[in-house]
Amino acid sequence: MPLAGEASPPTDPARPALMLLVASVFELIAAVVLCFDGTCSGLNAYAVSVGAVSTCFSIAVLVALRYDDALPGVLLDLMPHTATFLLVWWSFGWLVLTFVRPFAGLCNGFFACWAALVAAIWLVRTLLPSANGFITRFVEAARGTLAEKAYVTALMATSTFVWVEASILYSMPPHDGFLAWTVGVGVASTVGCFVFLAMYEQLASHSRHVALGLLAWWLQGLIISFVPTAFTGSVNGFVAIWVSLALATYFAFGSHSASILPGASSSAAQYGPVGAAVGGGTPPPYTGGGLDTFGGGGGYSEAPRPATGLQAPPPTEFYSTGVGGAI
């Protein structure tokens, strides 16, 4: 049961457990195929172990969920810990297998690793109310921030993907010097995004300049995708470059980027032109008004008066009796 103040589990845990089982089997098959060439050692052997261990634990979770009424309570109490283990297990497996090898390129093993990571996160949310509550609060806080801050955060994440992938490949022989430049492109973008988010109050009025600077930086960084290196053969790194360029472009020319301009008020900065109109401005002058009564005897309308420093007296109101006169 969820703790007080925490969100309920989003769905039946059998769904992510089944998804994790399928992804683990696919990854295991892709890893075993690599062993047919006689190279079942090193990272290839690690890939086999990742899929095999995950498959066994996924089956155990599904069996426990199916026969929960026949199993002792002590085993059911281990379910959240099992989900946590699978998340940690796949976090390392996803990082090594898709960023290093053997599934850095486009293949079934690559997609299986990503699907397994998503399924492991999903399973933790269903079995650990505390984790689900934390993720829910994080998502709600992210939705409450400005749009451009969210896109800069995403750009910082994709930039990190770029320099992590490039750093791993650069550490391997023959130590391509062009990969060092790729590392520099990603690190500079990550640092720039972090500084903008950390000093947002001071840099908000210069957001357009920051956006154009990031766009120019990634336009020249796009050269990386045309040079045939080990980096262009990696899916995580290659896709991260194009996603980073797309985020920088949207940050520079999206509709939200014009909502924060030098001298704008806080309401205009947060809500754009609509917020500025609602939060300030001079109210229209009083034009008077009348009451159309049930007698249909007309009403009263007062012409606009010039603005003065004194408060204008309330207008005189007439009420028609609808019979023979006005009161």
BELZI-V110644 format. One record per backbone hydrogen bond with DSSP energy under -1.0 kcal/mol. CO is the residue of the C=O (numbers start at 1). NH is the residue of the N-H. If there is no record, write none. Layout:
# BELZI-V110644
((CO | NH) (CO | NH))
This chain:
# BELZI-V110644
((3 | 6) (12 | 15) (13 | 17) (14 | 18) (15 | 19) (16 | 20) (17 | 21) (18 | 22) (19 | 23) (20 | 24) (21 | 25) (22 | 26) (23 | 27) (24 | 28) (25 | 29) (26 | 30) (27 | 31) (28 | 32) (29 | 33) (33 | 36) (35 | 38) (39 | 41) (41 | 44) (42 | 46) (43 | 47) (44 | 48) (45 | 49) (46 | 50) (47 | 51) (48 | 52) (49 | 53) (50 | 54) (51 | 55) (52 | 56) (53 | 57) (54 | 58) (55 | 59) (56 | 60) (57 | 61) (58 | 62) (59 | 63) (60 | 64) (61 | 65) (62 | 66) (63 | 67) (72 | 76) (73 | 77) (76 | 79) (78 | 82) (79 | 83) (80 | 84) (81 | 85) (82 | 86) (83 | 87) (84 | 88) (85 | 89) (86 | 90) (87 | 91) (88 | 92) (89 | 93) (90 | 94) (91 | 95) (92 | 96) (93 | 97) (94 | 98) (95 | 99) (96 | 100) (96 | 101) (97 | 103) (104 | 235) (107 | 111) (108 | 112) (109 | 113) (110 | 114) (111 | 115) (112 | 116) (113 | 117) (114 | 118) (115 | 119) (116 | 120) (117 | 121) (118 | 122) (119 | 123) (120 | 124) (121 | 125) (122 | 126) (123 | 127) (124 | 128) (128 | 132) (129 | 133) (130 | 134) (131 | 135) (132 | 136) (133 | 137) (134 | 138) (135 | 139) (136 | 140) (137 | 141) (138 | 142) (139 | 143) (140 | 144) (146 | 150) (147 | 151) (148 | 152) (149 | 153) (150 | 154) (151 | 155) (152 | 156) (153 | 157) (154 | 158) (155 | 159) (156 | 160) (157 | 161) (158 | 162) (159 | 163) (160 | 164) (161 | 165) (162 | 166) (163 | 167) (164 | 168) (165 | 169) (166 | 170) (167 | 171) (169 | 172) (172 | 175) (177 | 181) (178 | 182) (179 | 183) (180 | 184) (181 | 185) (182 | 186) (183 | 187) (184 | 188) (185 | 189) (186 | 190) (187 | 191) (188 | 192) (189 | 193) (190 | 194) (191 | 195) (192 | 196) (193 | 197) (194 | 198) (195 | 199) (199 | 203) (200 | 204) (203 | 206) (204 | 207) (206 | 210) (207 | 211) (208 | 212) (209 | 213) (210 | 214) (211 | 215) (212 | 216) (213 | 217) (214 | 218) (215 | 219) (216 | 220) (217 | 221) (220 | 223) (221 | 224) (222 | 225) (223 | 226) (227 | 229) (231 | 234) (234 | 238) (235 | 239) (236 | 240) (237 | 241) (238 | 242) (239 | 243) (240 | 244) (241 | 245) (242 | 246) (243 | 247) (244 | 248) (245 | 249) (246 | 250) (247 | 251) (248 | 252) (249 | 253) (250 | 254) (256 | 259) (261 | 264) (265 | 269) (266 | 270) (267 | 271) (268 | 272) (272 | 276) (273 | 277) (274 | 278) (275 | 279) (276 | 280) (293 | 296) (319 | 327) (325 | 321))
